[in-house]
């Protein structure tokens, strides 16, 4: 709403200079302006005689990037984050691609399991320390790898009860289901692949130093950073292959993940994204380069041949038998363009 461009630039600089961790920048998008008003400078004078500069999503991102020399992260249409704390930035982006509901299913209590020659003694030991062991197990599943001492809750209590972290991990592995751990490992590899592929699609500068937790993830799951980046790049390039996309959409539909219009699109609820084949997860993740957090939508349509995604928001999607669409967003990954359609009539 600042009509003077230089003052607008100074305001952005000033706000960022005061930021310690992250700055949020918001502006009205051009597609949201019903009646722009009378043209004035690089914006409009509204009917209330106030100035308003309307941006497109790409223009706002470009303005922030040019002024601050930092790459902003879209959060939603017209809203961007600019991080000063790069560790926080890495955790924020990686968190967008973490399989949350899968972990919730894996972390549910399971029957006691034991494969030792003295099951009674082992069961007594487990029952005496079940809270500590179960908490360690949940942490292990969350990372998809053996946790570091810095990542374990109540480390002193655990070491007092079971001797050391390595011994605690060995005991936990003996009494828990290794098949669940294998699934958690596969899920974490998929999460990191989507995260690294997203970074390459967004042309983000590589971090000089990865956050410590991500370093441990990559060493354990990929061996090294170069191998992880190569794997992500290979998966990223596949989203340009319409046959690969079509086959993945068909495979997803066969698993009950959404409705397939064969040869055209796969439509599904946003909560199912993390269960899709990795190529489709990456395809959807690339849409967040334009839009931001797509979990605010109810349904998503993955277009097979056109390089597009469509997001749909409804009025009380979960509560209404026939919910009314209130917003539709079309994301074109090839042209890097976003269109927003709002619906107000019944």
N, C-alpha and C positions, 0 to 999 in steps of 0.2 A: 504493500500500500504506500510505499515511499516513491514519490514521483520523480525525484532526482536520482539518476543512475549512480553518480559518484557517491551520494549519501547512502544509497542502497548497498553499494560495495563496502563502504566504511562500516555500516551496521553489521554486515556479515563478518568482516574481519574482526570487529570488536567483540562480537559474540563468541567467535571461535577462540580468540585470545583469552577469554575468561573461562573457557571450557577446560576441565581437567581430565574427563574420561570420554564423553561423547556429546556432540551437539546435534540437536534435532532441528531441521529446517523444513518449514511448510509453506506452501503457496497455493493459491487458487489455480486450478487447471482450466485451460481454454475450453475444453469440452464440457466443463461444469458451469460455464457462464451462459445463462439462459438469454439475457439481453445485455450485451457488453456495454452499451452506452456510446457516448461521443468520443471519437479518437482524440487522444492527447499524449504528446511525446511518444513513449513506446508502449502506452497502455490506453486506458479509457477513463473518462469521467462518468461515474455512475449516475443513476436517477436521483440519488441522495447527495449529489455534488461532492463525492469522494473519489479519490484516484484509486484505480486498481490495475495492476499489471497481471495479465493472465498468461501463464506459461503452458507449454506442452510438457509432458513428462521428460522428454529428451532435452528440451531447452533448459528446464530447471536443473537437471543433472549437469549439463554443460556449463551453466552459469556458476554453480557451486564449485565445480572442478577447476574452472579457469581462475576464479577469485582466490580460492584457498589452496590450489595446487594439491588437492587431495581427491581421492576417488570416493564420491558419496555412495552410500548403499540405499537403494530404494526400500522403503518399509511398506508403503501403500501409495496409491495415486496422489501425487502432490506432497509426499512426505519422504524426507531422506535423513539418514544418520551419517554423520562424519565423525569418525573415531580419532581421538588423540591417543588413547591407550590401545596399542596394536594387539596386545594379548587379548584384551576384551573383544576387539574386532574379530580375531580368529575364532574365539569361543562362540561369539554371536553367530557368525556365518556357519561354523561347524554344527552348531545346535539346530540350525534350520534343517539340516539333512540327517538328523538323528532319528532312528526308528523308536518312537516312544511307545506306541501301543504294542508292538512286538515284545519289547522289554517287559511291559506290564504283564503280558501273558506268560512270559518265561519266568517271571519272578513270583508267580503264585506259589503258595505252599505246596509241596509235593510229599508223597509218602517217604518214610525213611528207607534208604537203600544202603546195602552193605555187601561187599564182595570179599570180605576177609575170612580167615579161618576161625576167628574167635568173635562171632557176631554179637554175643551178649555183652562182652567187655566193650566193644566198639559202640554198641547202642547206649550203654550206660554213660560212656564218655560224651557221646553226642547229646544225650538228654541233659547232662550237667552243663553243657556249653552251647545249647542249641541257639540261643539268641545271638551269640558272638559268631557262630559258624554260619547261621542264616544271613546275617548282615554282611559277612565277608563274601558269601555266595552271590548275594544281590549285587555287590560292588563288582565282582568278577564278571558277572553276566553283563553289567552295564558297559564295561570297557571291552568285553569280548577278548580279553587277555588277562594275564596275571597282574593284579594291581601292585603299584609301588607302595612303599611304606608311607609316603606322603599322601596317598589316596585312600588309606584305610581308616575307618572310623574306630575310635577307642583302641588305638594300637597297643597301648600299655596293658589294657585289660586282656586283649587277645594274646599278647606275648606271655602274660602271667599265667593264663589258663592253658595255652598250648605250646609254650616254649619259644617259638620264633615264628615269623611270618612264613618262611618256607615250609616249616612243619605244619603250620595251620593250613596252608594251601594243599599240602599232600593229604592231610586228613579230610579236608573238605571235598577234595576230588574223589576220595574213597567212598564217601557217604552220599554224594550227589550224582545226578544223572549227567553223564558226559555228553549225551546227545543234545541236551539243552545248551551246553556250553559251545558245542560245534555250531548250533544254529545262531547263537549270539555272536560268535566269531564271524560267521558269514554275513550277518546283518551289519556288523561294524565295518567290515571290509566294504560292503555296498555303500554304507553311509559316507565313508571317507572317499570312496571313488566318486560319488555324486558331488561331494564338497570340492574336491580337487578339480573335477571336470568343470564345475560351475566357475571356479576361479579362472580357468583357461578360457572359457567362453566369454566371460566378462572382461577378459584382457587385464586382469588385476596384476599389479606388480608382485613378483614373488616376495614373500616375507624374508627379510634378511635372517631372522631367527624365528623358527617356529616356537609356539608356546610349548612349555615343557610337557604337558599332557599329550599334545599332538605328536611331539617327537617320540614319546614312548609308544603311542599307537602305531605310528608308521614303522618304527624299528621292529616291533613285535609282529605286525601283520603283513608288512611288505618287505622288510629287510633294510631298505634305505629310501630316502626321499626321491631319488632319481627313478627308482623302480616304480614307486607309487605314482609319480607324475606320468611316466610312460604308460602305465596301465590305464590311468584316467584319460589320457589323451586318445588312446586307442578306442576306448568306449565312447568318448565324445564324438569322434569322427563318424561313428556308426549312425548317429541321429540324422545324418544327411542322406542315409540310404532308406528310401521309402519302403523297400521290401523288408528290411530289418525291422522298421517301425511297424509295418503291417503284421509281420509274423509275431512280434512281441504283443501287439494288441490282441491278436487271435489267441495267443497263449494265455493272456490275462483273462480274457472272456471265458475260456475253457475252465479256468479256476474259479469262476464265479465273480470275478472282479469287474463289474460294470456291464454295460450294454454295448455290443458291437454292431455298428452299421458297416457291414463287411466292405472293405475297400475304401471306406470314407472316414470313419472315426470310432473312437472308444469313449463312451461317456460313463463317468463314475462319481461316487461321493469322494470328497477330498480326504476323508479319513482312511481311504484305501490306498493312497498314493505310495506309502512306504512298503506296501506288499507287492507292488508292480515289479516286473523284470527291470534290471538295472538300467537298460537303455531307455526305458520310458521314464524312470525316475530322473535320469539326467536330462531328458527332453523337457520334463516339467520344471526341473531346477533352473534350466536356462531361461524359462519364462520369468522367474523371479528377478533376473537381471533387469528386466523392463518394469515389472509391476511391484515387486517387493514380496511381502508375506501373503502368499496365495491361500493360506489356511483360513483367511477371512471369508472366502467363498464357500458355497455349499456344494456345487457340482462343478466338474471340469470336463471339457470335451477335448480329447487329443485328436487333432486332425492328422490323418495318415500321410496325405500327399502334398499338402500345401505349406507345411512348416508353420502351422498356426496352433494356438491354444485358445479356447473360449472358457471363460470363468462365468459362473452364474450365481447370483445371490437372490435369495427368496425371503419373503416375509414369513418368519416362523416356519422354516422348512421342516423341523422335527415335529412341531406340534399340530400342523394343519394337514388334513387329508389331501387337499389340493392347494398347496402353497402358491402364492402369487409372486412372479418374478419382479424384482425391483431394480436389478442392475445386471447388465451383461457387458463383459469386457473381452475384447478380441485382441490377442497378442500375436503379432507377426514376427517370428524370430528371424526371418530372412531380411526384412526391411527395417527391423528394430522399431516398429511402429505400434502404438497402442491406441485403441478406440474404445471409448466408454459410452454406453447407451443406458440412460436412466428411464425407468418406467413408473409413472405415477397413477395412471388410470386403472380402475379395476379390470 
